[in-house]
Amino acid sequence: MIQMIVALVIFAITYVLIMTEWINKMTAALMGGFLVIAFHIVGQKRAFAAVDWNVIFLLIGMMMVMAVLRETGIFQYIAIKTAKLAKASPVRIMLFMFAITALISAFLDNVTTVMMLVPIALLIASELKISPIPFVITMAIASNIGGTATMIGDPPNILIGSATNYVFMDFIYNLSPIIILITITSLGITWLIYRKSMIVTNQNRARLMEFREDNLIQNRKLMHRSLLVVGLMLLAFIFQDKIGLDIAAIAMIAGLTLLILSNRKRVDKVLANDIDWATIFFFIGLFMIVESLIETGFIKLVSEQIVKITHNDIRSTSVVILWFSGIFSAIVDNVPFVTTMIPLIKDIGAQIPPEAIKPVWWSLSLGACLGGNGTLIGASANIVSVGIAHKNGHHISFGDFTKIGLIYTLNSLVISTAYILIRYF
């Protein structure tokens, strides 16, 4: 019990430091991670083992891919082309980017999606002379919403699919209808929030519309090679079960291949300038801290209380799991949370017919994936998006993200509650 209290104190202090930004968030997370080791709450070996290296190497590999793609000028080309289609209207561009991000995230890991698309939004905002912060925040939110629709879009769904033997189409059939509805309502929220604040001068709009995007491609040969490698990487992501490789290995192979094709003699420059090491170490610290909550039994204790409250009633359990997952996933990374919840739901399912437990699994998926929009640290895509913005000179605080993310999260959870009750009960 004492170790649990100490772990909670360390977690709370770290969380406050991240929220207030009194010190750098990477420093806060790493300090918290090593304090749980120093206080013998988690052994060093166990703490290091808790780091999800699949996530870490996925991030590094995708940062390598993005570094090479940036050299070709393709991001600038897509940025201007998208802006022209939207007639250089910033709100219209934001809505387009929201929908595109949600769609791609359904079939591609949401972290990968934001790493590909956020740089485009930054370029558009730069050309229009407006702040890119609304674009970055809404695109991170869109990636988490879209990623909920399929088994491969968000890590919690991958874990649930593995634990239940649900196939790809099970997720499509049960989750895509509600995600489409949530995406549509989220587009409405985006329009309501930003319709009056995103103002662009006619001069900047006209200048953007006159831009010759074809001239932005700096290296067509490298672009064609890079797009081929990226295409093969995406195919490998989709068929990763058949080829027997995790997404981290696929991303690293793609990133290293592109480095050889473009910067084989200047790798040190890419590692120094294009890899966001602050974000990487921030993730490492968070994994270590959350492991202390798992190790001391805090997460399991709270999860067991849910079952007692609902008295094993599936209707009540589904709603409680949805909201509990949504709230908790906004505070800690949803991957270890879902990992802890899976055995509990399996225990409940062993006492009832197999079909009856399905709503609980879908509630866990919706709550864990959509709840990640609640705060800056709720989902990997949020942290990566903000990290990209920061690396380009745009600071997004914990409060900046959270005050917007909470609106979308509340909307998502309310609609999901109605969906679960109407469809399954």
C-alpha positions as CSV (number, residue, x, y, z in Angstrom):
1,M,0.0,0.0,0.0
2,I,2.9,2.4,0.8
3,Q,4.4,1.7,-2.6
4,M,1.1,2.4,-4.3
5,I,0.8,5.8,-2.5
6,V,4.4,6.7,-3.4
7,A,3.7,5.7,-7.0
8,L,0.6,7.9,-7.1
9,V,2.4,10.8,-5.6
10,I,5.2,10.6,-8.2
11,F,2.6,10.3,-10.9
12,A,0.6,13.2,-9.6
13,I,3.7,15.5,-9.3
14,T,4.9,14.5,-12.8
15,Y,1.4,15.2,-14.2
16,V,1.3,18.6,-12.6
17,L,4.7,19.5,-13.9
18,I,3.6,18.5,-17.4
19,M,0.4,20.5,-17.2
20,T,2.0,23.6,-15.7
21,E,5.2,23.2,-17.9
22,W,7.2,24.5,-14.9
23,I,10.0,22.3,-16.3
24,N,10.4,20.7,-19.7
25,K,7.9,17.8,-20.1
26,M,10.6,15.4,-21.2
27,T,12.6,16.2,-18.0
28,A,9.5,15.8,-15.9
29,A,8.6,12.4,-17.4
30,L,12.1,11.0,-17.2
31,M,12.5,12.2,-13.7
32,G,9.3,10.5,-12.7
33,G,10.3,7.4,-14.4
34,F,13.6,7.1,-12.6
35,L,12.1,8.1,-9.3
36,V,9.9,5.0,-9.3
37,I,13.1,3.1,-9.7
38,A,14.9,5.0,-7.0
39,F,12.1,4.4,-4.5
40,H,12.2,0.7,-5.4
41,I,8.6,0.7,-6.6
42,V,9.6,-0.9,-9.9
43,G,13.0,-2.6,-10.4
44,Q,15.2,-1.0,-13.1
45,K,15.0,-4.1,-15.3
46,R,11.2,-4.2,-15.0
47,A,10.9,-0.4,-15.7
48,F,13.1,-0.6,-18.8
49,A,11.2,-3.6,-20.0
50,A,7.9,-1.6,-19.7
51,V,9.0,0.7,-22.4
52,D,7.1,-0.2,-25.6
53,W,10.0,-0.3,-28.0
54,N,7.6,-1.0,-30.8
55,V,6.2,2.5,-30.3
56,I,9.7,4.0,-29.9
57,F,11.2,2.5,-33.0
58,L,8.0,3.2,-35.0
59,L,8.5,6.9,-34.1
60,I,12.2,6.9,-35.0
61,G,11.6,5.1,-38.3
62,M,8.8,7.4,-39.3
63,M,10.8,10.5,-38.4
64,M,13.5,9.2,-40.8
65,V,10.9,8.6,-43.5
66,M,9.6,12.1,-43.0
67,A,13.1,13.7,-43.1
68,V,13.7,12.2,-46.5
69,L,10.3,13.1,-47.9
70,R,10.8,16.7,-46.8
71,E,13.9,16.9,-49.0
72,T,11.8,16.1,-52.1
73,G,9.4,19.0,-51.7
74,I,6.3,16.8,-51.8
75,F,4.9,18.2,-48.6
76,Q,5.0,21.7,-50.0
77,Y,3.3,20.5,-53.1
78,I,0.5,18.8,-51.3
79,A,0.1,21.8,-49.0
80,I,-0.4,24.2,-51.7
81,K,-2.6,21.9,-53.7
82,T,-4.9,21.3,-50.7
83,A,-5.1,25.0,-50.0
84,K,-6.1,25.7,-53.6
85,L,-8.9,23.1,-53.5
86,A,-10.2,24.9,-50.5
87,K,-10.0,28.3,-52.2
88,A,-7.4,29.3,-49.6
89,S,-10.2,29.5,-46.9
90,P,-8.5,28.5,-43.6
91,V,-11.6,27.0,-42.0
92,R,-12.3,25.0,-45.2
93,I,-8.7,23.8,-45.3
94,M,-9.0,22.8,-41.6
95,L,-12.2,20.8,-42.3
96,F,-10.6,19.1,-45.3
97,M,-7.5,18.2,-43.3
98,F,-9.7,16.9,-40.4
99,A,-11.6,14.6,-42.8
100,I,-8.5,13.4,-44.6
101,T,-6.6,12.7,-41.3
102,A,-9.6,10.7,-39.9
103,L,-9.9,8.6,-43.1
104,I,-6.2,7.8,-43.4
105,S,-5.9,7.0,-39.7
106,A,-8.5,4.3,-40.1
107,F,-6.1,2.3,-42.3
108,L,-2.8,3.5,-41.1
109,D,-1.4,3.9,-37.5
110,N,-2.5,7.3,-36.2
111,V,1.0,8.3,-35.2
112,T,2.2,7.6,-38.7
113,T,-0.7,9.6,-40.1
114,V,0.0,12.8,-38.1
115,M,3.7,12.5,-38.9
116,M,2.8,12.6,-42.6
117,L,0.1,15.3,-42.5
118,V,1.0,17.7,-39.7
119,P,4.0,19.1,-41.6
120,I,1.6,19.8,-44.5
121,A,-0.7,21.9,-42.2
122,L,2.3,23.8,-40.9
123,L,3.3,24.7,-44.5
124,I,-0.2,25.9,-45.3
125,A,-0.4,28.0,-42.2
126,S,3.0,29.5,-43.0
127,E,1.9,30.5,-46.5
128,L,-1.4,32.1,-45.2
129,K,0.5,33.8,-42.3
130,I,-1.8,32.4,-39.6
131,S,-1.2,30.3,-36.5
132,P,-0.9,26.5,-37.3
133,I,-1.9,25.6,-33.7
134,P,-5.6,25.0,-34.5
135,F,-4.6,22.8,-37.4
136,V,-2.2,20.7,-35.3
137,I,-4.7,20.2,-32.4
138,T,-7.7,19.3,-34.6
139,M,-5.6,16.9,-36.8
140,A,-4.3,15.0,-33.7
141,I,-7.9,14.7,-32.6
142,A,-9.1,13.5,-36.0
143,S,-6.4,10.8,-36.1
144,N,-7.6,9.4,-32.8
145,I,-11.2,9.4,-34.0
146,G,-10.5,7.8,-37.3
147,G,-8.1,5.3,-35.8
148,T,-10.9,3.9,-33.7
149,A,-12.8,2.6,-36.7
150,T,-10.5,-0.4,-37.5
151,M,-8.4,-3.0,-35.9
152,I,-5.1,-1.5,-37.2
153,G,-5.9,2.2,-36.7
154,D,-5.1,2.5,-33.0
155,P,-2.9,0.3,-30.7
156,P,-5.8,-0.5,-28.2
157,N,-7.8,-2.1,-31.0
158,I,-4.8,-4.2,-32.0
159,L,-4.6,-5.5,-28.4
160,I,-8.4,-6.1,-28.2
161,G,-8.3,-8.0,-31.6
162,S,-5.5,-10.2,-30.4
163,A,-7.3,-10.9,-27.1
164,T,-10.7,-11.7,-28.6
165,N,-9.8,-13.2,-32.0
166,Y,-12.0,-10.6,-33.6
167,V,-11.1,-10.1,-37.2
168,F,-10.6,-6.9,-39.2
169,M,-14.2,-6.8,-40.5
170,D,-15.6,-7.2,-36.9
171,F,-14.2,-3.8,-36.1
172,I,-15.4,-2.3,-39.3
173,Y,-18.9,-3.6,-38.7
174,N,-19.2,-2.6,-35.1
175,L,-17.2,0.6,-34.9
176,S,-17.1,2.3,-38.3
177,P,-20.8,3.5,-38.2
178,I,-20.4,5.3,-34.9
179,I,-17.0,6.8,-36.0
180,I,-18.5,8.2,-39.2
181,L,-21.2,9.9,-37.1
182,I,-18.6,11.2,-34.6
183,T,-16.5,12.5,-37.4
184,I,-19.4,14.4,-38.9
185,T,-20.3,16.0,-35.6
186,S,-16.7,16.8,-34.9
187,L,-16.5,18.6,-38.2
188,G,-19.4,20.7,-37.0
189,I,-17.6,21.4,-33.7
190,T,-14.5,22.5,-35.6
191,W,-16.5,24.9,-37.8
192,L,-18.3,26.4,-34.7
193,I,-15.0,26.9,-32.8
194,Y,-12.9,28.4,-35.5
195,R,-15.2,29.9,-38.1
196,K,-14.6,33.5,-36.8
197,S,-11.1,33.3,-35.5
198,M,-9.3,32.1,-38.7
199,I,-8.9,35.3,-40.7
200,V,-6.7,35.6,-43.8
201,T,-6.1,38.8,-45.7
202,N,-7.2,38.8,-49.4
203,Q,-3.6,39.5,-50.3
204,N,-2.2,36.4,-48.7
205,R,-5.1,34.3,-50.1
206,A,-4.5,35.6,-53.6
207,R,-0.8,35.0,-53.3
208,L,-1.4,31.4,-52.3
209,M,-3.9,30.8,-55.1
210,E,-1.3,32.1,-57.6
211,F,1.4,29.8,-56.3
212,R,2.9,27.3,-58.8
213,E,3.0,24.1,-56.8
214,D,4.9,22.2,-59.6
215,N,8.0,24.3,-58.9
216,L,8.1,23.1,-55.3
217,I,9.2,19.5,-56.2
218,Q,13.0,19.8,-55.5
219,N,14.1,16.2,-56.4
220,R,11.8,14.2,-58.6
221,K,14.0,11.1,-58.7
222,L,14.2,10.9,-55.0
223,M,10.5,11.7,-54.7
224,H,9.6,8.7,-56.9
225,R,11.9,6.4,-55.0
226,S,10.6,7.7,-51.7
227,L,7.0,7.2,-52.7
228,L,7.7,3.7,-53.8
229,V,9.3,2.9,-50.4
230,V,6.4,4.5,-48.5
231,G,3.9,2.6,-50.6
232,L,5.6,-0.7,-49.8
233,M,5.8,0.3,-46.1
234,L,2.0,1.0,-46.0
235,L,1.3,-2.3,-47.7
236,A,3.5,-4.0,-45.1
237,F,1.6,-2.3,-42.3
238,I,-1.7,-3.6,-43.7
239,F,-0.4,-7.1,-44.2
240,Q,1.9,-7.2,-41.2
241,D,0.3,-10.4,-39.8
242,K,1.0,-12.3,-43.0
243,I,4.6,-11.2,-43.3
244,G,5.3,-11.7,-39.6
245,L,6.8,-8.2,-38.8
246,D,5.8,-5.6,-36.3
247,I,5.2,-2.1,-37.4
248,A,8.4,-0.9,-35.7
249,A,10.6,-3.2,-37.8
250,I,8.7,-2.1,-41.0
251,A,9.1,1.6,-40.2
252,M,12.8,1.3,-39.4
253,I,13.5,-0.7,-42.5
254,A,11.7,1.9,-44.6
255,G,13.4,4.8,-42.8
256,L,16.9,3.3,-43.1
257,T,16.3,2.5,-46.8
258,L,15.4,6.1,-47.5
259,L,18.4,7.3,-45.6
260,I,20.6,5.1,-47.8
261,L,18.9,6.4,-50.9
262,S,19.3,10.1,-50.0
263,N,21.7,10.8,-47.1
264,R,23.9,7.7,-46.8
265,K,26.9,9.9,-46.0
266,R,25.0,12.5,-43.9
267,V,23.1,10.3,-41.4
268,D,24.5,12.2,-38.5
269,K,22.7,15.4,-39.8
270,V,19.4,13.6,-39.9
271,L,19.8,12.1,-36.4
272,A,20.8,15.5,-35.0
273,N,18.2,17.7,-36.8
274,D,15.2,15.5,-37.8
275,I,14.7,13.0,-34.9
276,D,12.7,14.6,-32.1
277,W,14.6,13.0,-29.2
278,A,12.7,15.1,-26.6
279,T,9.5,13.4,-27.7
280,I,11.2,9.9,-27.8
281,F,12.5,10.3,-24.2
282,F,9.1,11.7,-23.0
283,F,7.5,8.5,-24.1
284,I,10.1,6.4,-22.4
285,G,9.5,8.3,-19.1
286,L,5.7,7.9,-19.3
287,F,6.0,4.1,-19.9
288,M,8.1,3.8,-16.8
289,I,5.7,5.8,-14.6
290,V,2.6,4.0,-15.8
291,E,4.3,0.7,-15.1
292,S,4.6,1.7,-11.4
293,L,0.8,2.1,-11.3
294,I,0.4,-1.4,-12.8
295,E,3.0,-3.0,-10.7
296,T,1.5,-1.6,-7.4
297,G,-1.9,-2.9,-8.5
298,F,-3.5,0.6,-8.6
299,I,-5.0,0.2,-12.1
300,K,-6.3,-3.3,-11.4
301,L,-7.8,-2.1,-8.0
302,V,-9.8,0.6,-9.7
303,S,-10.9,-1.7,-12.5
304,E,-12.2,-4.3,-10.0
305,Q,-14.2,-1.6,-8.3
306,I,-16.1,-1.0,-11.5
307,V,-17.3,-4.6,-11.6
308,K,-18.5,-4.3,-8.0
309,I,-20.4,-1.1,-8.8
310,T,-22.2,-2.6,-11.8
311,H,-23.0,-6.0,-10.2
312,N,-22.0,-7.8,-13.4
313,D,-24.9,-6.2,-15.3
314,I,-23.6,-6.1,-18.9
315,R,-25.7,-3.0,-19.8
316,S,-24.3,-1.0,-16.8
317,T,-20.8,-2.5,-17.2
318,S,-20.7,-1.4,-20.9
319,V,-21.5,2.2,-20.0
320,V,-19.2,2.4,-17.0
321,I,-16.3,0.8,-19.0
322,L,-16.9,3.3,-21.8
323,W,-16.7,6.3,-19.5
324,F,-14.1,5.0,-17.2
325,S,-11.9,4.1,-20.2
326,G,-12.5,7.5,-21.7
327,I,-11.6,9.4,-18.5
328,F,-8.6,7.2,-17.6
329,S,-7.2,7.2,-21.1
330,A,-7.1,10.9,-21.1
331,I,-4.8,10.8,-18.1
332,V,-2.5,7.9,-18.9
333,D,-1.4,6.2,-22.1
334,N,-4.3,3.9,-23.3
335,V,-2.1,1.0,-24.2
336,P,-1.1,-0.1,-20.6
337,F,-4.6,0.7,-19.5
338,V,-6.2,-1.6,-22.1
339,T,-3.6,-4.3,-21.3
340,T,-4.7,-4.2,-17.7
341,M,-8.5,-4.2,-18.6
342,I,-8.4,-7.2,-21.0
343,P,-8.0,-9.9,-18.3
344,L,-10.8,-8.3,-16.2
345,I,-13.2,-8.3,-19.1
346,K,-12.3,-11.9,-20.0
347,D,-13.2,-12.9,-16.4
348,I,-16.6,-11.2,-16.8
349,G,-17.1,-12.9,-20.2
350,A,-16.4,-16.4,-18.7
351,Q,-19.5,-16.1,-16.6
352,I,-21.9,-15.2,-19.4
353,P,-22.7,-16.3,-23.0
354,P,-19.9,-15.3,-25.5
355,E,-22.2,-13.0,-27.5
356,A,-23.2,-11.0,-24.4
357,I,-19.8,-9.7,-23.6
358,K,-19.3,-8.1,-27.1
359,P,-20.7,-4.7,-26.1
360,V,-18.2,-4.4,-23.3
361,W,-15.3,-5.0,-25.7
362,W,-16.6,-2.3,-28.0
363,S,-17.1,0.1,-25.1
364,L,-13.5,-0.5,-24.0
365,S,-12.3,0.3,-27.6
366,L,-14.4,3.4,-28.0
367,G,-13.5,4.7,-24.5
368,A,-9.8,4.0,-24.7
369,C,-9.3,5.4,-28.2
370,L,-11.6,8.4,-28.1
371,G,-10.7,9.3,-24.5
372,G,-7.1,9.9,-25.7
373,N,-8.3,13.2,-27.1
374,G,-9.1,14.5,-23.6
375,T,-5.5,15.8,-22.8
376,L,-2.2,16.3,-24.5
377,I,-0.7,13.1,-23.0
378,G,-3.8,10.9,-23.6
379,A,-2.6,9.5,-26.9
380,S,0.7,9.1,-28.7
381,A,-0.6,11.0,-31.8
382,N,-1.2,14.1,-29.6
383,I,2.3,14.1,-28.2
384,V,3.9,13.5,-31.7
385,S,1.8,16.3,-33.3
386,V,2.7,18.8,-30.6
387,G,6.3,17.7,-30.9
388,I,6.4,18.4,-34.6
389,A,4.9,21.8,-34.0
390,H,7.4,22.6,-31.3
391,K,10.3,21.5,-33.5
392,N,9.1,24.1,-36.0
393,G,8.9,26.9,-33.5
394,H,5.2,26.7,-32.5
395,H,4.5,26.0,-28.8
396,I,1.3,24.2,-27.8
397,S,0.9,23.9,-24.0
398,F,-0.9,21.2,-22.1
399,G,-3.8,23.7,-21.5
400,D,-4.0,24.8,-25.1
401,F,-4.6,21.2,-26.2
402,T,-6.8,20.0,-23.3
403,K,-9.3,22.9,-23.5
404,I,-10.1,21.9,-27.1
405,G,-9.7,18.2,-26.8
406,L,-12.2,17.9,-23.9
407,I,-14.9,19.3,-26.1
408,Y,-14.4,16.6,-28.8
409,T,-14.0,13.9,-26.1
410,L,-17.3,14.8,-24.4
411,N,-19.1,14.8,-27.7
412,S,-17.6,11.4,-28.7
413,L,-18.4,9.7,-25.4
414,V,-22.0,11.0,-25.3
415,I,-22.7,9.8,-28.8
416,S,-20.9,6.5,-28.1
417,T,-23.0,5.9,-25.1
418,A,-26.2,6.3,-27.1
419,Y,-24.8,4.0,-29.8
420,I,-23.9,1.2,-27.4
421,L,-27.3,1.4,-25.7
422,I,-29.3,1.5,-28.9
423,R,-27.4,-1.0,-30.9
424,Y,-26.7,-3.7,-28.4
425,F,-29.5,-3.3,-25.8
